[in-house]
Amino acid sequence: QVQLVESGGGLVQPGGSLRLSCAYSPFPSDDYAIGWFRQAPGKEREAVSFISNLDSNTYYTDSVKGRFTISRDNAKNTVYLQMNSLKPEDTAVYYCAADLLAKFINTVMTGIPADMDNWGKGTLITVSS
């Protein structure tokens, strides 16, 4: 079990920026990944971005490419999601998640909502003027 604690949500105007943080406990194995999902009202939870523990390869869903950046501070066991040029359609509850890299890959390949074993409680981001 991986403990995850998110912070950094809030209200921001369109075009603004926010940074999410997720502090995590040590992974049980090297082949893990950690990342962010989001769920907007009436929609399924979708993978936004994740980073591999082994090689730090990253994934971004198409709608956030060029605007969001995921990074990790190994010394602090914290992963970040820097979100720039925010749009109203980015409004959602954002969840930090950690699990085997293979499960993240399966989620984005199949489109089947994620069934990760480890979730944070979620933090709300509202993009509105």
ZADO-1210 file (C-alpha; in nm, 4 decimals, padded with zeros to 6 digits):
<atoms>
<atom x="00.0000" y="00.0000" z="00.0000" code="GLN" pos="1"/>
<atom x="00.1289" y="00.3427" z="-00.1005" code="VAL" pos="2"/>
<atom x="00.0128" y="00.6453" z="00.0968" code="GLN" pos="3"/>
<atom x="-00.0598" y="00.9537" z="-00.1120" code="LEU" pos="4"/>
<atom x="-00.1314" y="01.3078" z="00.0086" code="VAL" pos="5"/>
<atom x="-00.2240" y="01.5754" z="-00.2451" code="GLU" pos="6"/>
<atom x="-00.2161" y="01.9511" z="-00.2134" code="SER" pos="7"/>
<atom x="-00.2406" y="02.2573" z="-00.4339" code="GLY" pos="8"/>
<atom x="-00.5921" y="02.2737" z="-00.5735" code="GLY" pos="9"/>
<atom x="-00.8122" y="02.5805" z="-00.5867" code="GLY" pos="10"/>
<atom x="-00.9796" y="02.8410" z="-00.8033" code="LEU" pos="11"/>
<atom x="-00.7892" y="02.9949" z="-01.0919" code="VAL" pos="12"/>
<atom x="-00.8815" y="03.2164" z="-01.3844" code="GLN" pos="13"/>
<atom x="-00.8539" y="03.0903" z="-01.7423" code="PRO" pos="14"/>
<atom x="-00.4952" y="03.1229" z="-01.8607" code="GLY" pos="15"/>
<atom x="-00.3632" y="03.0959" z="-01.5073" code="GLY" pos="16"/>
<atom x="-00.1335" y="02.8400" z="-01.3479" code="SER" pos="17"/>
<atom x="-00.1398" y="02.6011" z="-01.0553" code="LEU" pos="18"/>
<atom x="00.0955" y="02.3386" z="-00.9202" code="ARG" pos="19"/>
<atom x="-00.0271" y="02.0193" z="-00.7612" code="LEU" pos="20"/>
<atom x="00.1872" y="01.8197" z="-00.5222" code="SER" pos="21"/>
<atom x="00.1564" y="01.4591" z="-00.4116" code="CYS" pos="22"/>
<atom x="00.3704" y="01.3257" z="-00.1306" code="ALA" pos="23"/>
<atom x="00.4049" y="00.9478" z="-00.1410" code="TYR" pos="24"/>
<atom x="00.5367" y="00.6676" z="00.0735" code="SER" pos="25"/>
<atom x="00.8018" y="00.4347" z="-00.0747" code="PRO" pos="26"/>
<atom x="00.6919" y="00.2077" z="-00.3559" code="PHE" pos="27"/>
<atom x="00.6898" y="-00.1662" z="-00.2887" code="PRO" pos="28"/>
<atom x="00.8769" y="-00.2350" z="-00.6122" code="SER" pos="29"/>
<atom x="01.0736" y="-00.0506" z="-00.8796" code="ASP" pos="30"/>
<atom x="00.8255" y="-00.1102" z="-01.1605" code="ASP" pos="31"/>
<atom x="00.5795" y="00.1455" z="-01.0331" code="TYR" pos="32"/>
<atom x="00.4558" y="00.4693" z="-01.1763" code="ALA" pos="33"/>
<atom x="00.2882" y="00.7659" z="-01.0162" code="ILE" pos="34"/>
<atom x="00.0667" y="01.0214" z="-01.1737" code="GLY" pos="35"/>
<atom x="-00.2517" y="01.2193" z="-01.1929" code="TRP" pos="36"/>
<atom x="-00.6046" y="01.1401" z="-01.2954" code="PHE" pos="37"/>
<atom x="-00.8964" y="01.3781" z="-01.3096" code="ARG" pos="38"/>
<atom x="-01.2709" y="01.3471" z="-01.3027" code="GLN" pos="39"/>
<atom x="-01.5036" y="01.6192" z="-01.4188" code="ALA" pos="40"/>
<atom x="-01.8725" y="01.6198" z="-01.3247" code="PRO" pos="41"/>
<atom x="-02.0608" y="01.3565" z="-01.5226" code="GLY" pos="42"/>
<atom x="-01.7464" y="01.2164" z="-01.6806" code="LYS" pos="43"/>
<atom x="-01.5280" y="00.9152" z="-01.6220" code="GLU" pos="44"/>
<atom x="-01.1952" y="00.9441" z="-01.4468" code="ARG" pos="45"/>
<atom x="-00.9183" y="00.9911" z="-01.7012" code="GLU" pos="46"/>
<atom x="-00.5413" y="00.9660" z="-01.6872" code="ALA" pos="47"/>
<atom x="-00.3813" y="01.3080" z="-01.7198" code="VAL" pos="48"/>
<atom x="-00.0131" y="01.2358" z="-01.6759" code="SER" pos="49"/>
<atom x="00.2187" y="00.9875" z="-01.5133" code="PHE" pos="50"/>
<atom x="00.5876" y="00.9253" z="-01.4649" code="ILE" pos="51"/>
<atom x="00.7711" y="00.5959" z="-01.4489" code="SER" pos="52"/>
<atom x="00.9695" y="00.5208" z="-01.1338" code="ASN" pos="53"/>
<atom x="01.2349" y="00.3239" z="-01.3250" code="LEU" pos="54"/>
<atom x="01.3306" y="00.5599" z="-01.6042" code="ASP" pos="55"/>
<atom x="01.1230" y="00.8744" z="-01.5443" code="SER" pos="56"/>
<atom x="00.9518" y="00.8411" z="-01.8803" code="ASN" pos="57"/>
<atom x="00.6372" y="01.0493" z="-01.8879" code="THR" pos="58"/>
<atom x="00.2910" y="01.0347" z="-02.0420" code="TYR" pos="59"/>
<atom x="00.0442" y="01.3165" z="-02.1080" code="TYR" pos="60"/>
<atom x="-00.3059" y="01.2959" z="-02.2393" code="THR" pos="61"/>
<atom x="-00.3419" y="01.4923" z="-02.5628" code="ASP" pos="62"/>
<atom x="-00.5524" y="01.7702" z="-02.4153" code="SER" pos="63"/>
<atom x="-00.2788" y="01.8799" z="-02.1729" code="VAL" pos="64"/>
<atom x="00.0340" y="01.8347" z="-02.3859" code="LYS" pos="65"/>
<atom x="00.2385" y="02.1518" z="-02.3936" code="GLY" pos="66"/>
<atom x="00.0534" y="02.2961" z="-02.0942" code="ARG" pos="67"/>
<atom x="00.1113" y="02.0500" z="-01.8083" code="PHE" pos="68"/>
<atom x="00.4432" y="01.9156" z="-01.6820" code="THR" pos="69"/>
<atom x="00.4919" y="01.6282" z="-01.4416" code="ILE" pos="70"/>
<atom x="00.8083" y="01.6043" z="-01.2354" code="SER" pos="71"/>
<atom x="00.9387" y="01.4227" z="-00.9341" code="ARG" pos="72"/>
<atom x="01.1652" y="01.5051" z="-00.6405" code="ASP" pos="73"/>
<atom x="01.3038" y="01.1722" z="-00.5216" code="ASN" pos="74"/>
<atom x="01.4622" y="01.3251" z="-00.2131" code="ALA" pos="75"/>
<atom x="01.1217" y="01.4480" z="-00.0975" code="LYS" pos="76"/>
<atom x="00.9172" y="01.1553" z="-00.2328" code="ASN" pos="77"/>
<atom x="00.6940" y="01.4080" z="-00.4025" code="THR" pos="78"/>
<atom x="00.5526" y="01.4304" z="-00.7524" code="VAL" pos="79"/>
<atom x="00.4339" y="01.7576" z="-00.9011" code="TYR" pos="80"/>
<atom x="00.1991" y="01.8584" z="-01.1775" code="LEU" pos="81"/>
<atom x="00.2662" y="02.2070" z="-01.3077" code="GLN" pos="82"/>
<atom x="-00.0413" y="02.3268" z="-01.4937" code="MET" pos="83"/>
<atom x="-00.0155" y="02.6326" z="-01.7172" code="ASN" pos="84"/>
<atom x="-00.2578" y="02.8002" z="-01.9544" code="SER" pos="85"/>
<atom x="-00.5481" y="02.6482" z="-01.7687" code="LEU" pos="86"/>
<atom x="-00.8822" y="02.6237" z="-01.9435" code="LYS" pos="87"/>
<atom x="-01.2355" y="02.5899" z="-01.8071" code="PRO" pos="88"/>
<atom x="-01.2410" y="02.2322" z="-01.9391" code="GLU" pos="89"/>
<atom x="-00.9572" y="02.1497" z="-01.6989" code="ASP" pos="90"/>
<atom x="-01.2029" y="02.1913" z="-01.4132" code="THR" pos="91"/>
<atom x="-01.2172" y="01.8602" z="-01.2252" code="ALA" pos="92"/>
<atom x="-01.1160" y="01.6771" z="-00.9128" code="VAL" pos="93"/>
<atom x="-00.7565" y="01.5722" z="-00.9567" code="TYR" pos="94"/>
<atom x="-00.6359" y="01.2509" z="-00.7986" code="TYR" pos="95"/>
<atom x="-00.2852" y="01.1294" z="-00.7394" code="CYS" pos="96"/>
<atom x="-00.2422" y="00.7572" z="-00.8036" code="ALA" pos="97"/>
<atom x="00.0374" y="00.5034" z="-00.7783" code="ALA" pos="98"/>
<atom x="00.0552" y="00.1484" z="-00.9070" code="ASP" pos="99"/>
<atom x="00.2442" y="-00.0788" z="-01.1433" code="LEU" pos="100"/>
<atom x="00.3472" y="00.1009" z="-01.4608" code="LEU" pos="101"/>
<atom x="00.1738" y="-00.1714" z="-01.6609" code="ALA" pos="102"/>
<atom x="-00.1632" y="-00.0707" z="-01.5133" code="LYS" pos="103"/>
<atom x="-00.1152" y="00.2915" z="-01.6143" code="PHE" pos="104"/>
<atom x="-00.0227" y="00.1840" z="-01.9659" code="ILE" pos="105"/>
<atom x="-00.3220" y="-00.0479" z="-01.9853" code="ASN" pos="106"/>
<atom x="-00.5525" y="00.2343" z="-01.8834" code="THR" pos="107"/>
<atom x="-00.4378" y="00.4701" z="-02.1578" code="VAL" pos="108"/>
<atom x="-00.4250" y="00.1947" z="-02.4199" code="MET" pos="109"/>
<atom x="-00.7721" y="00.0566" z="-02.3551" code="THR" pos="110"/>
<atom x="-00.9555" y="00.3645" z="-02.2349" code="GLY" pos="111"/>
<atom x="-01.0965" y="00.1562" z="-01.9529" code="ILE" pos="112"/>
<atom x="-01.1210" y="00.3631" z="-01.6336" code="PRO" pos="113"/>
<atom x="-00.8304" y="00.3043" z="-01.4063" code="ALA" pos="114"/>
<atom x="-00.8463" y="00.0467" z="-01.1289" code="ASP" pos="115"/>
<atom x="-00.5413" y="00.1601" z="-00.9385" code="MET" pos="116"/>
<atom x="-00.4738" y="00.0224" z="-00.5927" code="ASP" pos="117"/>
<atom x="-00.3501" y="00.3501" z="-00.4441" code="ASN" pos="118"/>
<atom x="-00.5343" y="00.6802" z="-00.4608" code="TRP" pos="119"/>
<atom x="-00.5127" y="01.0142" z="-00.2940" code="GLY" pos="120"/>
<atom x="-00.8288" y="01.1813" z="-00.1671" code="LYS" pos="121"/>
<atom x="-00.8419" y="01.4244" z="-00.4565" code="GLY" pos="122"/>
<atom x="-00.8184" y="01.7998" z="-00.4853" code="THR" pos="123"/>
<atom x="-01.0621" y="02.0241" z="-00.6720" code="LEU" pos="124"/>
<atom x="-00.9410" y="02.2587" z="-00.9423" code="ILE" pos="125"/>
<atom x="-01.1880" y="02.5112" z="-01.0761" code="THR" pos="126"/>
<atom x="-01.0943" y="02.7203" z="-01.3773" code="VAL" pos="127"/>
<atom x="-01.3366" y="03.0081" z="-01.4039" code="SER" pos="128"/>
<atom x="-01.3478" y="03.3824" z="-01.4411" code="SER" pos="129"/>
</atoms>
